[in-house]
């Protein structure tokens, strides 16, 4: 499990979070906040406490689906590449690049890319199609 990473690009999302988990909203939740990222795009979505980050990786709930579709990075138009502890930022998955093109570098364009990547449903995605369709109708 990743720990609190160095804030990317001067800490834009870190400043937006104001020390609160993007899912449960508890300030720090008594734990360090973790940069959550989209494995499809390689972009940071927001900051989560350890508990919510674990839940996001394995959970099935409407609140998780809504977070994945509209994370803080998308809501605030400010996304940046996820910076793992060692190495360079992960590249978008090949099938995402084929559909959306290369990942943009400006924060606002990256946030739009993240939004579009979240809307792409791959065969590996386990989101219930009926729930996904209902969320799309509600524009969540």
C-alpha positions, -999 to 999 in steps of 0.1 A, spaced: 0 0 0 14 34 -9 21 59 18 18 97 17 37 106 -15 55 139 -22 29 164 -33 30 165 -72 32 199 -90 36 220 -59 8 202 -40 -23 215 -60 -45 186 -49 -30 186 -14 -41 222 -10 -76 215 -23 -81 186 1 -74 208 32 -63 178 51 -96 159 46 -102 125 29 -122 129 -3 -145 100 5 -152 101 43 -144 138 47 -128 133 81 -97 155 86 -68 132 84 -89 103 98 -62 98 123 -40 86 95 -19 100 68 -36 109 35 -26 90 4 -26 102 -32 -52 80 -49 -47 75 -87 -65 62 -117 -47 31 -131 -62 37 -165 -48 72 -170 -20 73 -144 -34 106 -130 -39 115 -94 -76 116 -85 -75 130 -50 -64 123 -14 -78 94 6 -72 81 41 -57 46 43 -90 30 51 -109 47 22 -80 40 -2 -82 3 6 -120 4 3 -118 22 -30 -95 -5 -44 -119 -34 -36 -153 -19 -28 -185 -19 -47 -208 10 -37 -225 39 -54 -204 64 -35 -172 47 -49 -186 48 -84 -194 85 -81 -159 92 -67 -142 73 -95 -163 92 -121 -160 126 -105 -130 127 -82 -117 160 -68 -92 163 -96 -121 164 -121 -143 186 -100 -116 212 -95 -101 209 -130 -67 201 -114 -51 167 -121 -15 157 -122 5 126 -129 7 102 -99 43 103 -86 53 69 -71 82 69 -47 106 55 -72 107 61 -110 87 81 -134 49 87 -134 29 57 -148 18 61 -184 -18 57 -194 -28 22 -204 -24 15 -241 -61 11 -247 -68 45 -231 -42 61 -253 -57 45 -284 -92 59 -274 -82 93 -260 -47 100 -273 -16 108 -252 -21 122 -217 -20 161 -217 3 180 -194 -17 210 -183 -38 204 -152 -72 214 -166 -67 192 -198 -54 164 -176 -85 166 -154 -107 163 -185 -86 134 -197 -91 117 -163 -129 123 -166 -130 108 -200 -108 78 -189 -132 72 -160 -161 70 -185 -144 43 -205 -156 9 -194 -132 -20 -200 -141 -57 -198 -122 -57 -165 -144 -31 -149 -168 -46 -123 -192 -17 -121 -228 -28 -123 -241 -17 -157 -275 -7 -143 -260 15 -116 -235 30 -141 -264 39 -164 -284 55 -136 -254 75 -126 -249 87 -161 -285 99 -163 -281 118 -130 -248 133 -143 -228 122 -112 
